[in-house]
Amino acid sequence: MYLEIRFIDYETLDIEGDHLMGSLEEAMEYAEIEFGILHDDWRPMSEEEIERIPIN
């Protein structure tokens, strides 16, 4: 499972919404179709970036 999080402003963690995807391939395909994010644009988040995401 992969969680796609859409940020309005990443610096302030202003989140627009999210989607749960069944696979990395599904997440990458959706991101390319909907947002123009190519496969080469993806990278792992750092531990620091992950810790910044609010969990409610």
MARLOFI-379888 format. One record per residue: residue in three letters; x, y, z of N, C-alpha, C, CB in turn. Coordinates in nm, 3 decimals. Glycine has a CB too. Layout:
@tordren = ALA; n.c1 = X; n.c2 = Y; n.c3 = Z; ca.c1 = X; ca.c2 = Y; ca.c3 = Z; c.c1 = X; c.c2 = Y; c.c3 = Z; cb.c1 = X; cb.c2 = Y; cb.c3 = Z
...
//
This chain:
@tordren = MET; n.c1 = 0.084; n.c2 = -0.118; n.c3 = 0.000; ca.c1 = 0.000; ca.c2 = 0.000; ca.c3 = 0.000; c.c1 = 0.089; c.c2 = 0.124; c.c3 = 0.000; cb.c1 = -0.096; cb.c2 = 0.000; cb.c3 = 0.122
@tordren = TYR; n.c1 = 0.043; n.c2 = 0.225; n.c3 = -0.072; ca.c1 = 0.115; ca.c2 = 0.352; ca.c3 = -0.080; c.c1 = 0.016; c.c2 = 0.465; c.c3 = -0.057; cb.c1 = 0.187; cb.c2 = 0.368; cb.c3 = -0.218
@tordren = LEU; n.c1 = 0.056; n.c2 = 0.561; n.c3 = 0.025; ca.c1 = -0.027; ca.c2 = 0.677; ca.c3 = 0.053; c.c1 = 0.026; c.c2 = 0.795; c.c3 = -0.026; cb.c1 = -0.030; cb.c2 = 0.709; cb.c3 = 0.205
@tordren = GLU; n.c1 = -0.057; n.c2 = 0.848; n.c3 = -0.113; ca.c1 = -0.022; ca.c2 = 0.968; ca.c3 = -0.190; c.c1 = -0.082; c.c2 = 1.086; c.c3 = -0.117; cb.c1 = -0.074; cb.c2 = 0.959; cb.c3 = -0.340
@tordren = ILE; n.c1 = 0.002; n.c2 = 1.184; n.c3 = -0.081; ca.c1 = -0.043; ca.c2 = 1.304; ca.c3 = -0.012; c.c1 = -0.021; c.c2 = 1.423; c.c3 = -0.105; cb.c1 = 0.033; cb.c2 = 1.324; cb.c3 = 0.124
@tordren = ARG; n.c1 = -0.126; n.c2 = 1.500; n.c3 = -0.128; ca.c1 = -0.116; ca.c2 = 1.620; ca.c3 = -0.212; c.c1 = -0.108; c.c2 = 1.742; c.c3 = -0.121; cb.c1 = -0.237; cb.c2 = 1.631; cb.c3 = -0.310
@tordren = PHE; n.c1 = 0.001; n.c2 = 1.816; n.c3 = -0.136; ca.c1 = 0.022; ca.c2 = 1.936; ca.c3 = -0.056; c.c1 = -0.012; c.c2 = 2.060; c.c3 = -0.137; cb.c1 = 0.166; cb.c2 = 1.943; cb.c3 = -0.005
@tordren = ILE; n.c1 = -0.082; n.c2 = 2.154; n.c3 = -0.076; ca.c1 = -0.098; ca.c2 = 2.287; ca.c3 = -0.133; c.c1 = 0.033; c.c2 = 2.362; c.c3 = -0.112; cb.c1 = -0.220; cb.c2 = 2.364; cb.c3 = -0.070
@tordren = ASP; n.c1 = 0.087; n.c2 = 2.351; n.c3 = 0.010; ca.c1 = 0.215; ca.c2 = 2.414; ca.c3 = 0.045; c.c1 = 0.292; c.c2 = 2.317; c.c3 = 0.134; cb.c1 = 0.194; cb.c2 = 2.552; cb.c3 = 0.117
@tordren = TYR; n.c1 = 0.397; n.c2 = 2.259; n.c3 = 0.078; ca.c1 = 0.474; ca.c2 = 2.157; ca.c3 = 0.151; c.c1 = 0.545; c.c2 = 2.216; c.c3 = 0.273; cb.c1 = 0.575; cb.c2 = 2.091; cb.c3 = 0.059
@tordren = GLU; n.c1 = 0.598; n.c2 = 2.338; n.c3 = 0.260; ca.c1 = 0.672; ca.c2 = 2.400; ca.c3 = 0.371; c.c1 = 0.585; c.c2 = 2.416; c.c3 = 0.495; cb.c1 = 0.727; cb.c2 = 2.536; cb.c3 = 0.328
@tordren = THR; n.c1 = 0.458; n.c2 = 2.453; n.c3 = 0.477; ca.c1 = 0.369; ca.c2 = 2.473; ca.c3 = 0.591; c.c1 = 0.282; c.c2 = 2.350; c.c3 = 0.618; cb.c1 = 0.279; cb.c2 = 2.594; cb.c3 = 0.566
@tordren = LEU; n.c1 = 0.305; n.c2 = 2.244; n.c3 = 0.540; ca.c1 = 0.229; ca.c2 = 2.119; ca.c3 = 0.552; c.c1 = 0.079; c.c2 = 2.141; c.c3 = 0.534; cb.c1 = 0.255; cb.c2 = 2.054; cb.c3 = 0.687
@tordren = ASP; n.c1 = 0.043; n.c2 = 2.231; n.c3 = 0.443; ca.c1 = -0.096; ca.c2 = 2.255; ca.c3 = 0.409; c.c1 = -0.139; c.c2 = 2.146; c.c3 = 0.311; cb.c1 = -0.117; cb.c2 = 2.399; cb.c3 = 0.347
@tordren = ILE; n.c1 = -0.214; n.c2 = 2.047; n.c3 = 0.360; ca.c1 = -0.249; ca.c2 = 1.928; ca.c3 = 0.283; c.c1 = -0.384; c.c2 = 1.948; c.c3 = 0.214; cb.c1 = -0.252; cb.c2 = 1.803; cb.c3 = 0.373
@tordren = GLU; n.c1 = -0.386; n.c2 = 1.920; n.c3 = 0.082; ca.c1 = -0.510; ca.c2 = 1.928; ca.c3 = 0.005; c.c1 = -0.591; c.c2 = 1.799; c.c3 = 0.019; cb.c1 = -0.479; cb.c2 = 1.955; cb.c3 = -0.143
@tordren = GLY; n.c1 = -0.523; n.c2 = 1.685; n.c3 = 0.016; ca.c1 = -0.593; ca.c2 = 1.558; ca.c3 = 0.025; c.c1 = -0.497; c.c2 = 1.443; c.c3 = 0.008; cb.c1 = -0.703; cb.c2 = 1.550; cb.c3 = -0.079
@tordren = ASP; n.c1 = -0.551; n.c2 = 1.322; n.c3 = 0.006; ca.c1 = -0.466; ca.c2 = 1.204; ca.c3 = -0.010; c.c1 = -0.545; c.c2 = 1.090; c.c3 = -0.073; cb.c1 = -0.409; cb.c2 = 1.160; cb.c3 = 0.127
@tordren = HIS; n.c1 = -0.472; n.c2 = 0.991; n.c3 = -0.120; ca.c1 = -0.531; ca.c2 = 0.870; ca.c3 = -0.177; c.c1 = -0.446; c.c2 = 0.751; c.c3 = -0.133; cb.c1 = -0.540; cb.c2 = 0.878; cb.c3 = -0.333
@tordren = LEU; n.c1 = -0.510; n.c2 = 0.641; n.c3 = -0.103; ca.c1 = -0.441; ca.c2 = 0.517; ca.c3 = -0.073; c.c1 = -0.438; c.c2 = 0.434; c.c3 = -0.201; cb.c1 = -0.510; cb.c2 = 0.439; cb.c3 = 0.045
@tordren = MET; n.c1 = -0.318; n.c2 = 0.395; n.c3 = -0.242; ca.c1 = -0.299; ca.c2 = 0.319; ca.c3 = -0.365; c.c1 = -0.259; c.c2 = 0.176; c.c3 = -0.331; cb.c1 = -0.193; cb.c2 = 0.386; cb.c3 = -0.456
@tordren = GLY; n.c1 = -0.298; n.c2 = 0.083; n.c3 = -0.414; ca.c1 = -0.270; ca.c2 = -0.058; ca.c3 = -0.391; c.c1 = -0.127; c.c2 = -0.099; c.c3 = -0.420; cb.c1 = -0.361; cb.c2 = -0.140; cb.c3 = -0.471
@tordren = SER; n.c1 = -0.058; n.c2 = -0.022; n.c3 = -0.505; ca.c1 = 0.079; ca.c2 = -0.057; ca.c3 = -0.540; c.c1 = 0.156; c.c2 = 0.068; c.c3 = -0.579; cb.c1 = 0.081; cb.c2 = -0.160; cb.c3 = -0.657
@tordren = LEU; n.c1 = 0.287; n.c2 = 0.058; n.c3 = -0.578; ca.c1 = 0.371; ca.c2 = 0.170; ca.c3 = -0.620; c.c1 = 0.345; c.c2 = 0.202; c.c3 = -0.767; cb.c1 = 0.520; cb.c2 = 0.138; cb.c3 = -0.597
@tordren = GLU; n.c1 = 0.328; n.c2 = 0.099; n.c3 = -0.849; ca.c1 = 0.302; ca.c2 = 0.121; ca.c3 = -0.991; c.c1 = 0.173; c.c2 = 0.200; c.c3 = -1.012; cb.c1 = 0.294; cb.c2 = -0.014; cb.c3 = -1.065
@tordren = GLU; n.c1 = 0.069; n.c2 = 0.165; n.c3 = -0.936; ca.c1 = -0.058; ca.c2 = 0.237; ca.c3 = -0.944; c.c1 = -0.041; c.c2 = 0.382; c.c3 = -0.903; cb.c1 = -0.165; cb.c2 = 0.169; cb.c3 = -0.856
@tordren = ALA; n.c1 = 0.033; n.c2 = 0.406; n.c3 = -0.796; ca.c1 = 0.057; ca.c2 = 0.542; ca.c3 = -0.748; c.c1 = 0.133; c.c2 = 0.624; c.c3 = -0.852; cb.c1 = 0.134; cb.c2 = 0.540; cb.c3 = -0.616
@tordren = MET; n.c1 = 0.235; n.c2 = 0.564; n.c3 = -0.913; ca.c1 = 0.315; ca.c2 = 0.635; ca.c3 = -1.012; c.c1 = 0.234; c.c2 = 0.665; c.c3 = -1.138; cb.c1 = 0.440; cb.c2 = 0.554; cb.c3 = -1.048
@tordren = GLU; n.c1 = 0.152; n.c2 = 0.570; n.c3 = -1.181; ca.c1 = 0.069; ca.c2 = 0.592; ca.c3 = -1.299; c.c1 = -0.032; c.c2 = 0.703; c.c3 = -1.274; cb.c1 = -0.004; cb.c2 = 0.462; cb.c3 = -1.339
@tordren = TYR; n.c1 = -0.098; n.c2 = 0.701; n.c3 = -1.159; ca.c1 = -0.196; ca.c2 = 0.803; ca.c3 = -1.123; c.c1 = -0.130; c.c2 = 0.941; c.c3 = -1.118; cb.c1 = -0.261; cb.c2 = 0.770; cb.c3 = -0.987
@tordren = ALA; n.c1 = -0.012; n.c2 = 0.950; n.c3 = -1.055; ca.c1 = 0.057; ca.c2 = 1.078; ca.c3 = -1.043; c.c1 = 0.096; c.c2 = 1.133; c.c3 = -1.180; cb.c1 = 0.182; cb.c2 = 1.062; cb.c3 = -0.956
@tordren = GLU; n.c1 = 0.135; n.c2 = 1.046; n.c3 = -1.271; ca.c1 = 0.172; ca.c2 = 1.093; ca.c3 = -1.405; c.c1 = 0.050; c.c2 = 1.142; c.c3 = -1.482; cb.c1 = 0.243; cb.c2 = 0.980; cb.c3 = -1.484
@tordren = ILE; n.c1 = -0.059; n.c2 = 1.067; n.c3 = -1.476; ca.c1 = -0.181; ca.c2 = 1.104; ca.c3 = -1.549; c.c1 = -0.244; c.c2 = 1.230; c.c3 = -1.491; cb.c1 = -0.282; cb.c2 = 0.989; cb.c3 = -1.546
@tordren = GLU; n.c1 = -0.258; n.c2 = 1.236; n.c3 = -1.360; ca.c1 = -0.329; ca.c2 = 1.347; ca.c3 = -1.296; c.c1 = -0.245; c.c2 = 1.473; c.c3 = -1.278; cb.c1 = -0.379; cb.c2 = 1.303; cb.c3 = -1.163
@tordren = PHE; n.c1 = -0.114; n.c2 = 1.456; n.c3 = -1.253; ca.c1 = -0.032; ca.c2 = 1.571; ca.c3 = -1.214; c.c1 = 0.093; c.c2 = 1.592; c.c3 = -1.298; cb.c1 = 0.008; cb.c2 = 1.557; cb.c3 = -1.071
@tordren = GLY; n.c1 = 0.117; n.c2 = 1.504; n.c3 = -1.395; ca.c1 = 0.235; ca.c2 = 1.517; ca.c3 = -1.480; c.c1 = 0.366; c.c2 = 1.485; c.c3 = -1.410; cb.c1 = 0.242; cb.c2 = 1.655; cb.c3 = -1.532
@tordren = ILE; n.c1 = 0.359; n.c2 = 1.410; n.c3 = -1.299; ca.c1 = 0.480; ca.c2 = 1.371; ca.c3 = -1.226; c.c1 = 0.534; c.c2 = 1.243; c.c3 = -1.289; cb.c1 = 0.449; cb.c2 = 1.350; cb.c3 = -1.072
@tordren = LEU; n.c1 = 0.652; n.c2 = 1.253; n.c3 = -1.347; ca.c1 = 0.711; ca.c2 = 1.139; ca.c3 = -1.418; c.c1 = 0.780; c.c2 = 1.043; c.c3 = -1.322; cb.c1 = 0.811; cb.c2 = 1.188; cb.c3 = -1.522
@tordren = HIS; n.c1 = 0.801; n.c2 = 0.922; n.c3 = -1.367; ca.c1 = 0.865; ca.c2 = 0.819; ca.c3 = -1.284; c.c1 = 1.001; c.c2 = 0.866; c.c3 = -1.232; cb.c1 = 0.882; cb.c2 = 0.689; cb.c3 = -1.363
@tordren = ASP; n.c1 = 1.078; n.c2 = 0.937; n.c3 = -1.315; ca.c1 = 1.210; ca.c2 = 0.985; ca.c3 = -1.274; c.c1 = 1.205; c.c2 = 1.095; c.c3 = -1.169; cb.c1 = 1.286; cb.c2 = 1.035; cb.c3 = -1.395
@tordren = ASP; n.c1 = 1.087; n.c2 = 1.154; n.c3 = -1.148; ca.c1 = 1.073; ca.c2 = 1.261; ca.c3 = -1.048; c.c1 = 1.057; c.c2 = 1.207; c.c3 = -0.906; cb.c1 = 0.953; cb.c2 = 1.348; cb.c3 = -1.083
@tordren = TRP; n.c1 = 1.031; n.c2 = 1.078; n.c3 = -0.892; ca.c1 = 1.007; ca.c2 = 1.019; ca.c3 = -0.760; c.c1 = 1.139; c.c2 = 0.998; c.c3 = -0.686; cb.c1 = 0.932; cb.c2 = 0.887; cb.c3 = -0.774
@tordren = ARG; n.c1 = 1.132; n.c2 = 1.008; n.c3 = -0.553; ca.c1 = 1.246; ca.c2 = 0.979; ca.c3 = -0.467; c.c1 = 1.192; c.c2 = 0.940; c.c3 = -0.330; cb.c1 = 1.344; cb.c2 = 1.101; cb.c3 = -0.456
@tordren = PRO; n.c1 = 1.268; n.c2 = 0.864; n.c3 = -0.254; ca.c1 = 1.225; ca.c2 = 0.830; ca.c3 = -0.118; c.c1 = 1.226; c.c2 = 0.955; c.c3 = -0.030; cb.c1 = 1.315; cb.c2 = 0.720; cb.c3 = -0.057
@tordren = MET; n.c1 = 1.132; n.c2 = 0.964; n.c3 = 0.061; ca.c1 = 1.132; ca.c2 = 1.073; ca.c3 = 0.158; c.c1 = 1.236; c.c2 = 1.043; c.c3 = 0.265; cb.c1 = 0.992; cb.c2 = 1.094; cb.c3 = 0.222
@tordren = SER; n.c1 = 1.298; n.c2 = 1.149; n.c3 = 0.314; ca.c1 = 1.394; ca.c2 = 1.132; ca.c3 = 0.423; c.c1 = 1.317; c.c2 = 1.109; c.c3 = 0.553; cb.c1 = 1.487; cb.c2 = 1.256; cb.c3 = 0.435
@tordren = GLU; n.c1 = 1.384; n.c2 = 1.058; n.c3 = 0.652; ca.c1 = 1.324; ca.c2 = 1.036; ca.c3 = 0.783; c.c1 = 1.270; c.c2 = 1.168; c.c3 = 0.838; cb.c1 = 1.426; cb.c2 = 0.973; cb.c3 = 0.882
@tordren = GLU; n.c1 = 1.344; n.c2 = 1.277; n.c3 = 0.817; ca.c1 = 1.301; ca.c2 = 1.410; ca.c3 = 0.864; c.c1 = 1.171; c.c2 = 1.453; c.c3 = 0.796; cb.c1 = 1.411; cb.c2 = 1.514; cb.c3 = 0.837
@tordren = GLU; n.c1 = 1.160; n.c2 = 1.429; n.c3 = 0.665; ca.c1 = 1.037; ca.c2 = 1.464; ca.c3 = 0.593; c.c1 = 0.919; c.c2 = 1.382; c.c3 = 0.643; cb.c1 = 1.056; cb.c2 = 1.442; cb.c3 = 0.442
@tordren = ILE; n.c1 = 0.940; n.c2 = 1.256; n.c3 = 0.666; ca.c1 = 0.834; ca.c2 = 1.168; ca.c3 = 0.715; c.c1 = 0.786; c.c2 = 1.213; c.c3 = 0.852; cb.c1 = 0.882; cb.c2 = 1.022; cb.c3 = 0.720
@tordren = GLU; n.c1 = 0.877; n.c2 = 1.249; n.c3 = 0.939; ca.c1 = 0.841; ca.c2 = 1.291; ca.c3 = 1.075; c.c1 = 0.762; c.c2 = 1.421; c.c3 = 1.077; cb.c1 = 0.966; cb.c2 = 1.308; cb.c3 = 1.158
@tordren = ARG; n.c1 = 0.774; n.c2 = 1.504; n.c3 = 0.972; ca.c1 = 0.701; ca.c2 = 1.631; ca.c3 = 0.965; c.c1 = 0.553; c.c2 = 1.612; c.c3 = 0.931; cb.c1 = 0.765; cb.c2 = 1.721; cb.c3 = 0.862
@tordren = ILE; n.c1 = 0.516; n.c2 = 1.499; n.c3 = 0.875; ca.c1 = 0.378; ca.c2 = 1.478; ca.c3 = 0.831; c.c1 = 0.288; c.c2 = 1.461; c.c3 = 0.954; cb.c1 = 0.367; cb.c2 = 1.353; cb.c3 = 0.738
@tordren = PRO; n.c1 = 0.186; n.c2 = 1.547; n.c3 = 0.965; ca.c1 = 0.097; ca.c2 = 1.537; ca.c3 = 1.082; c.c1 = 0.011; c.c2 = 1.411; c.c3 = 1.074; cb.c1 = 0.007; cb.c2 = 1.661; cb.c3 = 1.092
@tordren = ILE; n.c1 = -0.002; n.c2 = 1.344; n.c3 = 1.184; ca.c1 = -0.087; ca.c2 = 1.225; ca.c3 = 1.193; c.c1 = -0.199; c.c2 = 1.258; c.c3 = 1.291; cb.c1 = -0.005; cb.c2 = 1.098; cb.c3 = 1.239
@tordren = ASN; n.c1 = -0.321; n.c2 = 1.260; n.c3 = 1.239; ca.c1 = -0.436; ca.c2 = 1.296; ca.c3 = 1.323; c.c1 = -0.518; c.c2 = 1.176; c.c3 = 1.354; cb.c1 = -0.522; cb.c2 = 1.403; cb.c3 = 1.257
//
